[in-house]
Amino acid sequence: MSFYRTLERLREAASARTRGFPTNTTVVSKRDLSDLLHHFERLDADMRAFYDGARKAAQNAQNEHPTRPILTDSDLPADPVKPDQP
């Protein structure tokens, strides 16, 4: 059940013309399709677990070190400087 071999066989099937079928139709073995679905489901589960872990780590980092605005109201002068008027 090698992912590489399964993809290779599916590429061959997709590029070959099967007599008696329309040109946009191909025939693949049920096992190749089943193997491919198994690998895609495994990759999907791995990526979802990675994403969830990365998202939780980012949330924890944000909670530990919340961002602050660069300027706050206390950073502004009490009497704003007004431009010279003509």
For each residue, the residues with C-beta under 8 A, 3 or more apart:
1: 6 35 38
2: 5 6
3: 6 7 35 36 39
4: 7 8
5: 2 8 9
6: 1 2 3 9 10 32 35 36 39
7: 3 4 10 11 36
8: 4 5 11 12
9: 5 6 12 13 28 29 32
10: 6 7 13 14 28 32 33 36
11: 7 8 14 15
12: 8 9 15 16
13: 9 10 16 26 27 28 32
14: 10 11 26
15: 11 12
16: 12 13 26
17: 23
18: 21 25 26 27
19:
20:
21: 18 25 26 27
22: 25
23: 17
24:
25: 18 21 22
26: 13 14 16 18 21
27: 13 18 21
28: 9 10 13 32 33
29: 9 32 33
30: 33 34
31: 34 35
32: 6 9 10 13 28 29 35 36
33: 10 28 29 30 36 37
34: 30 31 37 38
35: 1 3 6 31 32 38 39
36: 3 6 7 10 32 33 39 40
37: 33 34 40 41
38: 1 34 35 41 42
39: 3 6 35 36 42 43
40: 36 37 43 44
41: 37 38 44 45
42: 38 39 45 46
43: 39 40 46 47
44: 40 41 47 48
45: 41 42 48 49
46: 42 43 49 50
47: 43 44 50 51
48: 44 45 51 52
49: 45 46 52 53
50: 46 47 53 54
51: 47 48 54 55
52: 48 49 55 56
53: 49 50 56 57
54: 50 51 57 58
55: 51 52 58 59
56: 52 53 59 60
57: 53 54 60 61
58: 54 55 61 62
59: 55 56 62 63
60: 56 57 63 64
61: 57 58 64 65
62: 58 59 65 66 67
63: 59 60 66
64: 60 61
65: 61 62
66: 62 63
67: 62
68: 72
69: 72
70:
71: 75 76
72: 68 69 75
73: 76
74:
75: 71 72
76: 71 73 80
77: 80 81
78:
79:
80: 76 77
81: 77
82: 85
83:
84:
85: 82
86:
